[in-house]
């Protein structure tokens, strides 16, 4: 058997294996994804891998028919797709990917095609550093196309200076968000917009907890419940325990009302929280922000000490 025939058979087997990985999807969805792959490849010659990730890869996607008409949360799932190129110039060519995205939209797909791009070198650096978003794509993603020229990197042991840089980047981004959300809470309070104030305050707390988790573990859980995030964070400093006291029925009710603000503060027309409750919660949040900044900076410094 000639080398050409062997290679052809190998490519066919690999194609069949990749197609089998999306057998959990209806045939109509599989056909749509094949069409997306075809459009990407027809419009760009520098494509090394096309990876489906997110809810369609996991199989927990939602369509319009799955959502209640008067829902208070949830949304229709997109086709989340990562295109990996060999050259950086291709990956950052915004006009090229805008054209490709528009061409995909013209396919009249049942889900919106959301395409992100990275060159293989940049992607493998992020994977080697175990950056959470890309690590999840590698773990959960499904290859829709692969030239076989490149392998995705494995996590490696990082130097102290690398750990410090990554932790500092996480902190700079997420703690800034925590502060910004708190400022937006204060603006909403001044405007007597208590529903919005509750949501902004909730997001300040979520961002603070995720700052801690990212600095200490380099991982960001896909979680919005403050009680769960708090329990995950409190292992890193005793002062994080009982930031939001729940020693009485009144305190428990206040926290549960605050917890619900992630949904209620945006979608529930009947959601109500008093200014007094918000001001009490805000004092706890200020304490959390102060402690978050303190322990994160200490941890970041410890990586090279």
Number of C-alpha atoms within 10 A of each C-alpha: 5 7 8 9 10 11 11 12 12 12 15 12 12 15 15 11 13 16 16 12 14 21 11 13 16 9 11 11 18 17 13 19 21 15 15 24 19 14 16 22 16 11 14 14 10 17 23 19 23 24 22 24 22 19 16 22 22 15 12 9 16 16 12 12 8 11 14 10 8 8 10 15 13 11 13 13 18 19 23 20 26 21 23 26 24 18 16 15 12 19 21 15 11 12 9 13 20 12 13 20 19 11 15 23 16 9 13 10 17 15 19 15 20 13 20 15 20 19 21 23 17 15 19 19 16 18 22 17 21 21 19 17 13 18 20 15 19 18 9 15 23 21 20 23 22 18 10 10 8 14 10 14 18 15 15 11 11 13 11 14 14 14 20 19 14 19 25 20 13 22 25 12 12 22 23 16 19 26 19 17 22 23 16 18 26 18 15 19 18 11 11 13 14 21 26 21 27 31 23 25 28 28 23 29 27 23 25 28 27 29 30 32 25 23 24 17 11 18 19 18 12 8 10 16 13 20 14 11 22 22 14 15 22 17 12 16 12 10 14 18 14 13 16 20 13 14 9 9 9 9 15 14 12 20 19 13 18 21 19 18 25 23 14 22 25 16 15 16 10 8 15 14 17 12 16 9 16 20 13 12 21 20 13 16 21 15 14 20 20 11 17 24 15 11 17 22 16 11 18 21 15 12 15 12 8
